[in-house]
Amino acid sequence: MPAQSNDIRMDADIKDRVAMLYASLGLTLSDAVNVFLRVSLDANGFPFPVKLSDSESVLEKRAKATQKFIAFANANPVSLGKGYTFSREACYDRKVLR
């Protein structure tokens, strides 16, 4: 299969450092990316564990943060205007949360 060229954006300092690392192993950066991609195919995913720092999912963290924000906003009505009750529904109505 013919090789294709792809652009990858990365920090210049990272590129220089990793290029030197792989050069010391006798590989180009392109070689290293190809090795990573082939190993990913063999592993049917990342060839190393990819996980959140703890057991909470992103959605659970977002829900907790939303509840904390609503509790703060309800406890500080001055920031909301007189007589206004802050709620999750109000956020959705005003398209603050999606």
Biopython code that builds the backbone (N, CA, C, O; Angstrom):
import numpy as np
from Bio.PDB.StructureBuilder import StructureBuilder

atoms = [
    (1, "MET", "N", (0.843, -1.176, 0.000)),
    (1, "MET", "CA", (0.000, 0.000, 0.000)),
    (1, "MET", "C", (0.892, 1.244, 0.000)),
    (1, "MET", "O", (1.830, 1.326, 0.793)),
    (2, "PRO", "N", (0.612, 2.212, -0.880)),
    (2, "PRO", "CA", (1.450, 3.409, -0.930)),
    (2, "PRO", "C", (1.301, 4.253, 0.333)),
    (2, "PRO", "O", (0.227, 4.316, 0.931)),
    (3, "ALA", "N", (2.389, 4.894, 0.725)),
    (3, "ALA", "CA", (2.375, 5.756, 1.910)),
    (3, "ALA", "C", (1.659, 7.057, 1.592)),
    (3, "ALA", "O", (1.737, 7.567, 0.475)),
    (4, "GLN", "N", (0.962, 7.586, 2.589)),
    (4, "GLN", "CA", (0.301, 8.880, 2.472)),
    (4, "GLN", "C", (0.946, 9.848, 3.444)),
    (4, "GLN", "O", (1.462, 9.445, 4.486)),
    (5, "SER", "N", (0.917, 11.104, 3.105)),
    (5, "SER", "CA", (1.449, 12.140, 3.974)),
    (5, "SER", "C", (0.306, 12.743, 4.787)),
    (5, "SER", "O", (-0.770, 13.011, 4.253)),
    (6, "ASN", "N", (0.547, 12.957, 6.084)),
    (6, "ASN", "CA", (-0.435, 13.582, 6.974)),
    (6, "ASN", "C", (0.258, 14.642, 7.805)),
    (6, "ASN", "O", (1.414, 14.483, 8.197)),
    (7, "ASP", "N", (-0.452, 15.719, 8.071)),
    (7, "ASP", "CA", (0.078, 16.767, 8.945)),
    (7, "ASP", "C", (-0.396, 16.503, 10.365)),
    (7, "ASP", "O", (-1.558, 16.160, 10.582)),
    (8, "ILE", "N", (0.497, 16.661, 11.328)),
    (8, "ILE", "CA", (0.158, 16.537, 12.740)),
    (8, "ILE", "C", (0.609, 17.814, 13.424)),
    (8, "ILE", "O", (1.770, 18.206, 13.303)),
    (9, "ARG", "N", (-0.288, 18.461, 14.134)),
    (9, "ARG", "CA", (0.075, 19.684, 14.853)),
    (9, "ARG", "C", (0.529, 19.302, 16.259)),
    (9, "ARG", "O", (-0.127, 18.527, 16.956)),
    (10, "MET", "N", (1.668, 19.866, 16.655)),
    (10, "MET", "CA", (2.188, 19.623, 17.989)),
    (10, "MET", "C", (3.094, 20.777, 18.387)),
    (10, "MET", "O", (3.569, 21.534, 17.541)),
    (11, "ASP", "N", (3.320, 20.897, 19.664)),
    (11, "ASP", "CA", (4.205, 21.912, 20.194)),
    (11, "ASP", "C", (5.617, 21.690, 19.636)),
    (11, "ASP", "O", (6.099, 20.558, 19.618)),
    (12, "ALA", "N", (6.274, 22.746, 19.189)),
    (12, "ALA", "CA", (7.595, 22.635, 18.566)),
    (12, "ALA", "C", (8.617, 22.032, 19.519)),
    (12, "ALA", "O", (9.455, 21.233, 19.100)),
    (13, "ASP", "N", (8.559, 22.403, 20.794)),
    (13, "ASP", "CA", (9.503, 21.869, 21.769)),
    (13, "ASP", "C", (9.314, 20.362, 21.944)),
    (13, "ASP", "O", (10.289, 19.613, 22.011)),
    (14, "ILE", "N", (8.059, 19.923, 22.018)),
    (14, "ILE", "CA", (7.766, 18.493, 22.137)),
    (14, "ILE", "C", (8.293, 17.758, 20.903)),
    (14, "ILE", "O", (8.915, 16.702, 21.013)),
    (15, "LYS", "N", (8.034, 18.332, 19.735)),
    (15, "LYS", "CA", (8.487, 17.692, 18.493)),
    (15, "LYS", "C", (10.004, 17.513, 18.490)),
    (15, "LYS", "O", (10.506, 16.439, 18.158)),
    (16, "ASP", "N", (10.727, 18.560, 18.856)),
    (16, "ASP", "CA", (12.188, 18.481, 18.865)),
    (16, "ASP", "C", (12.690, 17.445, 19.870)),
    (16, "ASP", "O", (13.592, 16.662, 19.571)),
    (17, "ARG", "N", (12.097, 17.449, 21.062)),
    (17, "ARG", "CA", (12.536, 16.516, 22.107)),
    (17, "ARG", "C", (12.239, 15.067, 21.730)),
    (17, "ARG", "O", (13.084, 14.188, 21.907)),
    (18, "VAL", "N", (11.039, 14.822, 21.213)),
    (18, "VAL", "CA", (10.675, 13.445, 20.867)),
    (18, "VAL", "C", (11.442, 12.986, 19.622)),
    (18, "VAL", "O", (11.777, 11.807, 19.511)),
    (19, "ALA", "N", (11.723, 13.892, 18.690)),
    (19, "ALA", "CA", (12.515, 13.531, 17.508)),
    (19, "ALA", "C", (13.912, 13.098, 17.926)),
    (19, "ALA", "O", (14.459, 12.143, 17.375)),
    (20, "MET", "N", (14.497, 13.803, 18.906)),
    (20, "MET", "CA", (15.825, 13.415, 19.410)),
    (20, "MET", "C", (15.757, 12.068, 20.126)),
    (20, "MET", "O", (16.657, 11.241, 19.980)),
    (21, "LEU", "N", (14.704, 11.847, 20.892)),
    (21, "LEU", "CA", (14.533, 10.572, 21.592)),
    (21, "LEU", "C", (14.474, 9.412, 20.597)),
    (21, "LEU", "O", (15.192, 8.422, 20.738)),
    (22, "TYR", "N", (13.606, 9.550, 19.588)),
    (22, "TYR", "CA", (13.467, 8.472, 18.608)),
    (22, "TYR", "C", (14.703, 8.321, 17.735)),
    (22, "TYR", "O", (15.024, 7.211, 17.309)),
    (23, "ALA", "N", (15.407, 9.425, 17.460)),
    (23, "ALA", "CA", (16.655, 9.340, 16.688)),
    (23, "ALA", "C", (17.678, 8.507, 17.445)),
    (23, "ALA", "O", (18.444, 7.757, 16.841)),
    (24, "SER", "N", (17.690, 8.640, 18.779)),
    (24, "SER", "CA", (18.639, 7.840, 19.564)),
    (24, "SER", "C", (18.281, 6.355, 19.516)),
    (24, "SER", "O", (19.116, 5.505, 19.823)),
    (25, "LEU", "N", (17.041, 6.041, 19.130)),
    (25, "LEU", "CA", (16.611, 4.653, 18.962)),
    (25, "LEU", "C", (16.699, 4.208, 17.504)),
    (25, "LEU", "O", (16.337, 3.081, 17.168)),
    (26, "GLY", "N", (17.183, 5.104, 16.643)),
    (26, "GLY", "CA", (17.332, 4.773, 15.229)),
    (26, "GLY", "C", (16.050, 4.923, 14.434)),
    (26, "GLY", "O", (15.910, 4.326, 13.366)),
    (27, "LEU", "N", (15.098, 5.724, 14.945)),
    (27, "LEU", "CA", (13.812, 5.927, 14.274)),
    (27, "LEU", "C", (13.593, 7.394, 13.956)),
    (27, "LEU", "O", (14.095, 8.276, 14.653)),
    (28, "THR", "N", (12.847, 7.641, 12.911)),
    (28, "THR", "CA", (12.371, 8.994, 12.640)),
    (28, "THR", "C", (11.052, 9.182, 13.386)),
    (28, "THR", "O", (10.464, 8.222, 13.884)),
    (29, "LEU", "N", (10.605, 10.410, 13.453)),
    (29, "LEU", "CA", (9.306, 10.681, 14.078)),
    (29, "LEU", "C", (8.196, 9.966, 13.297)),
    (29, "LEU", "O", (7.249, 9.445, 13.885)),
    (30, "SER", "N", (8.325, 9.950, 11.992)),
    (30, "SER", "CA", (7.358, 9.245, 11.151)),
    (30, "SER", "C", (7.351, 7.747, 11.464)),
    (30, "SER", "O", (6.287, 7.134, 11.552)),
    (31, "ASP", "N", (8.544, 7.156, 11.631)),
    (31, "ASP", "CA", (8.631, 5.739, 12.003)),
    (31, "ASP", "C", (7.905, 5.480, 13.327)),
    (31, "ASP", "O", (7.139, 4.525, 13.456)),
    (32, "ALA", "N", (8.163, 6.350, 14.301)),
    (32, "ALA", "CA", (7.572, 6.174, 15.627)),
    (32, "ALA", "C", (6.045, 6.265, 15.574)),
    (32, "ALA", "O", (5.355, 5.482, 16.226)),
    (33, "VAL", "N", (5.516, 7.217, 14.800)),
    (33, "VAL", "CA", (4.061, 7.348, 14.672)),
    (33, "VAL", "C", (3.491, 6.094, 14.012)),
    (33, "VAL", "O", (2.446, 5.596, 14.431)),
    (34, "ASN", "N", (4.157, 5.590, 13.005)),
    (34, "ASN", "CA", (3.690, 4.369, 12.345)),
    (34, "ASN", "C", (3.718, 3.167, 13.285)),
    (34, "ASN", "O", (2.810, 2.335, 13.255)),
    (35, "VAL", "N", (4.751, 3.069, 14.116)),
    (35, "VAL", "CA", (4.801, 1.987, 15.102)),
    (35, "VAL", "C", (3.618, 2.111, 16.061)),
    (35, "VAL", "O", (2.935, 1.127, 16.342)),
    (36, "PHE", "N", (3.379, 3.330, 16.562)),
    (36, "PHE", "CA", (2.250, 3.555, 17.471)),
    (36, "PHE", "C", (0.930, 3.144, 16.823)),
    (36, "PHE", "O", (0.108, 2.482, 17.456)),
    (37, "LEU", "N", (0.725, 3.530, 15.572)),
    (37, "LEU", "CA", (-0.531, 3.216, 14.893)),
    (37, "LEU", "C", (-0.698, 1.710, 14.676)),
    (37, "LEU", "O", (-1.796, 1.178, 14.840)),
    (38, "ARG", "N", (0.381, 1.028, 14.308)),
    (38, "ARG", "CA", (0.305, -0.428, 14.110)),
    (38, "ARG", "C", (0.027, -1.159, 15.426)),
    (38, "ARG", "O", (-0.767, -2.100, 15.462)),
    (39, "VAL", "N", (0.674, -0.729, 16.493)),
    (39, "VAL", "CA", (0.439, -1.347, 17.804)),
    (39, "VAL", "C", (-0.986, -1.051, 18.268)),
    (39, "VAL", "O", (-1.616, -1.892, 18.910)),
    (40, "SER", "N", (-1.495, 0.132, 17.949)),
    (40, "SER", "CA", (-2.887, 0.472, 18.286)),
    (40, "SER", "C", (-3.857, -0.463, 17.574)),
    (40, "SER", "O", (-4.847, -0.902, 18.159)),
    (41, "LEU", "N", (-3.570, -0.763, 16.317)),
    (41, "LEU", "CA", (-4.415, -1.703, 15.576)),
    (41, "LEU", "C", (-4.379, -3.090, 16.214)),
    (41, "LEU", "O", (-5.415, -3.741, 16.350)),
    (42, "ASP", "N", (-3.190, -3.539, 16.604)),
    (42, "ASP", "CA", (-3.064, -4.854, 17.255)),
    (42, "ASP", "C", (-3.825, -4.884, 18.579)),
    (42, "ASP", "O", (-4.438, -5.893, 18.927)),
    (43, "ALA", "N", (-3.781, -3.768, 19.316)),
    (43, "ALA", "CA", (-4.443, -3.689, 20.625)),
    (43, "ALA", "C", (-5.928, -3.364, 20.502)),
    (43, "ALA", "O", (-6.667, -3.435, 21.484)),
    (44, "ASN", "N", (-6.362, -3.008, 19.300)),
    (44, "ASN", "CA", (-7.746, -2.582, 19.064)),
    (44, "ASN", "C", (-8.094, -1.363, 19.929)),
    (44, "ASN", "O", (-9.188, -1.284, 20.487)),
    (45, "GLY", "N", (-7.178, -0.438, 20.032)),
    (45, "GLY", "CA", (-7.341, 0.775, 20.831)),
    (45, "GLY", "C", (-5.972, 1.305, 21.202)),
    (45, "GLY", "O", (-4.973, 0.971, 20.564)),
    (46, "PHE", "N", (-5.926, 2.131, 22.234)),
    (46, "PHE", "CA", (-4.634, 2.607, 22.705)),
    (46, "PHE", "C", (-3.828, 1.428, 23.235)),
    (46, "PHE", "O", (-4.389, 0.538, 23.873)),
    (47, "PRO", "N", (-2.531, 1.409, 22.984)),
    (47, "PRO", "CA", (-1.712, 0.303, 23.469)),
    (47, "PRO", "C", (-1.287, 0.467, 24.934)),
    (47, "PRO", "O", (-0.352, -0.189, 25.395)),
    (48, "PHE", "N", (-1.975, 1.337, 25.644)),
    (48, "PHE", "CA", (-1.727, 1.561, 27.069)),
    (48, "PHE", "C", (-3.048, 2.024, 27.675)),
    (48, "PHE", "O", (-3.927, 2.481, 26.945)),
    (49, "PRO", "N", (-3.208, 1.915, 28.998)),
    (49, "PRO", "CA", (-4.480, 2.304, 29.616)),
    (49, "PRO", "C", (-4.753, 3.799, 29.447)),
    (49, "PRO", "O", (-3.865, 4.624, 29.661)),
    (50, "VAL", "N", (-5.963, 4.138, 29.068)),
    (50, "VAL", "CA", (-6.409, 5.519, 28.976)),
    (50, "VAL", "C", (-7.645, 5.616, 29.858)),
    (50, "VAL", "O", (-8.670, 4.992, 29.582)),
    (51, "LYS", "N", (-7.536, 6.409, 30.926)),
    (51, "LYS", "CA", (-8.639, 6.472, 31.874)),
    (51, "LYS", "C", (-8.662, 7.812, 32.573)),
    (51, "LYS", "O", (-7.685, 8.560, 32.539)),
    (52, "LEU", "N", (-9.776, 8.112, 33.204)),
    (52, "LEU", "CA", (-9.883, 9.298, 34.033)),
    (52, "LEU", "C", (-9.049, 9.079, 35.287)),
    (52, "LEU", "O", (-8.713, 7.943, 35.620)),
    (53, "SER", "N", (-8.718, 10.148, 35.975)),
    (53, "SER", "CA", (-7.860, 10.036, 37.148)),
    (53, "SER", "C", (-8.536, 9.283, 38.289)),
    (53, "SER", "O", (-7.852, 8.745, 39.159)),
    (54, "ASP", "N", (-9.860, 9.236, 38.301)),
    (54, "ASP", "CA", (-10.563, 8.450, 39.305)),
    (54, "ASP", "C", (-11.749, 7.765, 38.657)),
    (54, "ASP", "O", (-11.893, 7.802, 37.435)),
    (55, "SER", "N", (-12.588, 7.149, 39.443)),
    (55, "SER", "CA", (-13.655, 6.320, 38.888)),
    (55, "SER", "C", (-14.861, 7.112, 38.384)),
    (55, "SER", "O", (-15.739, 6.535, 37.742)),
    (56, "GLU", "N", (-14.930, 8.407, 38.655)),
    (56, "GLU", "CA", (-16.061, 9.200, 38.195)),
    (56, "GLU", "C", (-15.982, 9.458, 36.695)),
    (56, "GLU", "O", (-14.913, 9.751, 36.159)),
    (57, "SER", "N", (-17.113, 9.347, 36.031)),
    (57, "SER", "CA", (-17.144, 9.665, 34.614)),
    (57, "SER", "C", (-17.221, 11.175, 34.430)),
    (57, "SER", "O", (-17.512, 11.911, 35.374)),
    (58, "VAL", "N", (-16.964, 11.621, 33.230)),
    (58, "VAL", "CA", (-17.041, 13.049, 32.914)),
    (58, "VAL", "C", (-18.459, 13.557, 33.160)),
    (58, "VAL", "O", (-18.643, 14.658, 33.679)),
    (59, "LEU", "N", (-19.463, 12.760, 32.791)),
    (59, "LEU", "CA", (-20.849, 13.188, 33.001)),
    (59, "LEU", "C", (-21.176, 13.309, 34.477)),
    (59, "LEU", "O", (-21.895, 14.226, 34.874)),
    (60, "GLU", "N", (-20.660, 12.395, 35.306)),
    (60, "GLU", "CA", (-20.891, 12.487, 36.747)),
    (60, "GLU", "C", (-20.231, 13.731, 37.315)),
    (60, "GLU", "O", (-20.814, 14.412, 38.159)),
    (61, "LYS", "N", (-19.017, 14.037, 36.860)),
    (61, "LYS", "CA", (-18.327, 15.234, 37.321)),
    (61, "LYS", "C", (-19.080, 16.493, 36.897)),
    (61, "LYS", "O", (-19.197, 17.447, 37.666)),
    (62, "ARG", "N", (-19.588, 16.486, 35.664)),
    (62, "ARG", "CA", (-20.342, 17.640, 35.176)),
    (62, "ARG", "C", (-21.621, 17.833, 35.985)),
    (62, "ARG", "O", (-21.978, 18.959, 36.331)),
    (63, "ALA", "N", (-22.310, 16.735, 36.284)),
    (63, "ALA", "CA", (-23.551, 16.821, 37.070)),
    (63, "ALA", "C", (-23.267, 17.374, 38.464)),
    (63, "ALA", "O", (-24.022, 18.213, 38.955)),
    (64, "LYS", "N", (-22.193, 16.920, 39.109)),
    (64, "LYS", "CA", (-21.840, 17.429, 40.440)),
    (64, "LYS", "C", (-21.491, 18.913, 40.380)),
    (64, "LYS", "O", (-21.909, 19.691, 41.238)),
    (65, "ALA", "N", (-20.729, 19.297, 39.369)),
    (65, "ALA", "CA", (-20.348, 20.707, 39.226)),
    (65, "ALA", "C", (-21.582, 21.572, 38.994)),
    (65, "ALA", "O", (-21.680, 22.676, 39.529)),
    (66, "THR", "N", (-22.516, 21.077, 38.203)),
    (66, "THR", "CA", (-23.756, 21.819, 37.943)),
    (66, "THR", "C", (-24.548, 21.995, 39.227)),
    (66, "THR", "O", (-25.049, 23.085, 39.502)),
    (67, "GLN", "N", (-24.666, 20.925, 40.023)),
    (67, "GLN", "CA", (-25.403, 21.012, 41.284)),
    (67, "GLN", "C", (-24.733, 21.993, 42.251)),
    (67, "GLN", "O", (-25.419, 22.747, 42.942)),
    (68, "LYS", "N", (-23.402, 21.986, 42.302)),
    (68, "LYS", "CA", (-22.686, 22.929, 43.169)),
    (68, "LYS", "C", (-22.931, 24.361, 42.714)),
    (68, "LYS", "O", (-23.123, 25.258, 43.536)),
    (69, "PHE", "N", (-22.922, 24.571, 41.395)),
    (69, "PHE", "CA", (-23.163, 25.910, 40.868)),
    (69, "PHE", "C", (-24.578, 26.382, 41.200)),
    (69, "PHE", "O", (-24.777, 27.525, 41.612)),
    (70, "ILE", "N", (-25.558, 25.497, 41.018)),
    (70, "ILE", "CA", (-26.951, 25.850, 41.319)),
    (70, "ILE", "C", (-27.107, 26.166, 42.802)),
    (70, "ILE", "O", (-27.771, 27.139, 43.162)),
    (71, "ALA", "N", (-26.495, 25.344, 43.671)),
    (71, "ALA", "CA", (-26.574, 25.598, 45.115)),
    (71, "ALA", "C", (-25.947, 26.943, 45.461)),
    (71, "ALA", "O", (-26.503, 27.693, 46.263)),
    (72, "PHE", "N", (-24.796, 27.259, 44.869)),
    (72, "PHE", "CA", (-24.146, 28.538, 45.111)),
    (72, "PHE", "C", (-25.025, 29.690, 44.641)),
    (72, "PHE", "O", (-25.206, 30.677, 45.354)),
    (73, "ALA", "N", (-25.564, 29.556, 43.443)),
    (73, "ALA", "CA", (-26.392, 30.626, 42.880)),
    (73, "ALA", "C", (-27.648, 30.842, 43.716)),
    (73, "ALA", "O", (-28.049, 31.985, 43.930)),
    (74, "ASN", "N", (-28.278, 29.766, 44.194)),
    (74, "ASN", "CA", (-29.474, 29.899, 45.035)),
    (74, "ASN", "C", (-29.136, 30.501, 46.394)),
    (74, "ASN", "O", (-29.969, 31.191, 46.980)),
    (75, "ALA", "N", (-27.944, 30.257, 46.900)),
    (75, "ALA", "CA", (-27.524, 30.794, 48.192)),
    (75, "ALA", "C", (-27.079, 32.247, 48.084)),
    (75, "ALA", "O", (-26.921, 32.921, 49.103)),
    (76, "ASN", "N", (-26.877, 32.737, 46.869)),
    (76, "ASN", "CA", (-26.423, 34.110, 46.643)),
    (76, "ASN", "C", (-27.362, 34.826, 45.682)),
    (76, "ASN", "O", (-26.974, 35.146, 44.558)),
    (77, "PRO", "N", (-28.609, 35.083, 46.118)),
    (77, "PRO", "CA", (-29.614, 35.650, 45.212)),
    (77, "PRO", "C", (-29.272, 37.040, 44.688)),
    (77, "PRO", "O", (-29.818, 37.463, 43.669)),
    (78, "VAL", "N", (-28.385, 37.750, 45.362)),
    (78, "VAL", "CA", (-28.006, 39.082, 44.900)),
    (78, "VAL", "C", (-27.433, 39.005, 43.487)),
    (78, "VAL", "O", (-27.665, 39.893, 42.666)),
    (79, "SER", "N", (-26.688, 37.944, 43.211)),
    (79, "SER", "CA", (-26.080, 37.822, 41.897)),
    (79, "SER", "C", (-27.095, 37.433, 40.822)),
    (79, "SER", "O", (-26.786, 37.486, 39.631)),
    (80, "LEU", "N", (-28.323, 37.034, 41.240)),
    (80, "LEU", "CA", (-29.322, 36.564, 40.296)),
    (80, "LEU", "C", (-30.425, 37.578, 40.014)),
    (80, "LEU", "O", (-31.147, 37.463, 39.023)),
    (81, "GLY", "N", (-30.545, 38.536, 40.860)),
    (81, "GLY", "CA", (-31.633, 39.489, 40.707)),
    (81, "GLY", "C", (-32.757, 39.163, 41.670)),
    (81, "GLY", "O", (-32.941, 38.004, 42.044)),
    (82, "LYS", "N", (-33.497, 40.159, 42.068)),
    (82, "LYS", "CA", (-34.537, 40.007, 43.088)),
    (82, "LYS", "C", (-35.649, 39.072, 42.626)),
    (82, "LYS", "O", (-36.201, 39.227, 41.537)),
    (83, "GLY", "N", (-35.965, 38.099, 43.477)),
    (83, "GLY", "CA", (-37.078, 37.204, 43.224)),
    (83, "GLY", "C", (-36.814, 36.091, 42.238)),
    (83, "GLY", "O", (-37.727, 35.340, 41.897)),
    (84, "TYR", "N", (-35.598, 35.970, 41.778)),
    (84, "TYR", "CA", (-35.286, 34.945, 40.781)),
    (84, "TYR", "C", (-34.761, 33.697, 41.469)),
    (84, "TYR", "O", (-33.840, 33.782, 42.281)),
    (85, "THR", "N", (-35.328, 32.549, 41.158)),
    (85, "THR", "CA", (-34.847, 31.279, 41.687)),
    (85, "THR", "C", (-34.078, 30.563, 40.597)),
    (85, "THR", "O", (-34.580, 30.351, 39.493)),
    (86, "PHE", "N", (-32.875, 30.200, 40.921)),
    (86, "PHE", "CA", (-32.015, 29.531, 39.964)),
    (86, "PHE", "C", (-32.284, 28.034, 39.999)),
    (86, "PHE", "O", (-32.364, 27.441, 41.074)),
    (87, "SER", "N", (-32.422, 27.428, 38.840)),
    (87, "SER", "CA", (-32.641, 25.988, 38.770)),
    (87, "SER", "C", (-32.028, 25.436, 37.498)),
    (87, "SER", "O", (-31.669, 26.184, 36.589)),
    (88, "ARG", "N", (-31.913, 24.115, 37.444)),
    (88, "ARG", "CA", (-31.380, 23.462, 36.244)),
    (88, "ARG", "C", (-32.279, 23.783, 35.041)),
    (88, "ARG", "O", (-31.787, 24.025, 33.939)),
    (89, "GLU", "N", (-33.598, 23.782, 35.264)),
    (89, "GLU", "CA", (-34.533, 24.076, 34.179)),
    (89, "GLU", "C", (-34.319, 25.496, 33.643)),
    (89, "GLU", "O", (-34.388, 25.731, 32.436)),
    (90, "ALA", "N", (-34.061, 26.431, 34.552)),
    (90, "ALA", "CA", (-33.809, 27.800, 34.115)),
    (90, "ALA", "C", (-32.558, 27.868, 33.254)),
    (90, "ALA", "O", (-32.504, 28.623, 32.283)),
    (91, "CYS", "N", (-31.559, 27.082, 33.608)),
    (91, "CYS", "CA", (-30.327, 27.045, 32.801)),
    (91, "CYS", "C", (-30.631, 26.551, 31.396)),
    (91, "CYS", "O", (-30.153, 27.119, 30.414)),
    (92, "TYR", "N", (-31.427, 25.495, 31.303)),
    (92, "TYR", "CA", (-31.759, 24.950, 29.991)),
    (92, "TYR", "C", (-32.640, 25.919, 29.206)),
    (92, "TYR", "O", (-32.462, 26.096, 28.001)),
    (93, "ASP", "N", (-33.596, 26.546, 29.901)),
    (93, "ASP", "CA", (-34.458, 27.517, 29.222)),
    (93, "ASP", "C", (-33.636, 28.651, 28.622)),
    (93, "ASP", "O", (-33.926, 29.129, 27.525)),
    (94, "ARG", "N", (-32.620, 29.073, 29.343)),
    (94, "ARG", "CA", (-31.780, 30.169, 28.871)),
    (94, "ARG", "C", (-30.571, 29.683, 28.080)),
    (94, "ARG", "O", (-29.713, 30.479, 27.697)),
    (95, "LYS", "N", (-30.505, 28.386, 27.837)),
    (95, "LYS", "CA", (-29.442, 27.746, 27.065)),
    (95, "LYS", "C", (-28.071, 27.976, 27.673)),
    (95, "LYS", "O", (-27.076, 28.080, 26.955)),
    (96, "VAL", "N", (-28.016, 28.057, 29.016)),
    (96, "VAL", "CA", (-26.737, 28.177, 29.707)),
    (96, "VAL", "C", (-26.075, 26.803, 29.741)),
    (96, "VAL", "O", (-24.871, 26.677, 29.513)),
    (97, "LEU", "N", (-26.877, 25.769, 30.031)),
    (97, "LEU", "CA", (-26.371, 24.406, 30.047)),
    (97, "LEU", "C", (-26.985, 23.650, 28.894)),
    (97, "LEU", "O", (-28.130, 23.904, 28.522)),
    (98, "ARG", "N", (-26.244, 22.730, 28.326)),
    (98, "ARG", "CA", (-26.770, 21.917, 27.236)),
    (98, "ARG", "C", (-26.434, 20.490, 27.484)),
    (98, "ARG", "O", (-26.785, 19.624, 26.682)),
]
sb = StructureBuilder()
sb.init_structure("model")
sb.init_model(0)
sb.init_chain("A")
sb.init_seg("    ")
for serial, (resi, resn, name, xyz) in enumerate(atoms, 1):
    if name == "N":
        sb.init_residue(resn, " ", resi, " ")
    sb.init_atom(name, np.array(xyz, "f"), 0.0, 1.0, " ", f" {name:<3s}", serial, name[0])
structure = sb.get_structure()
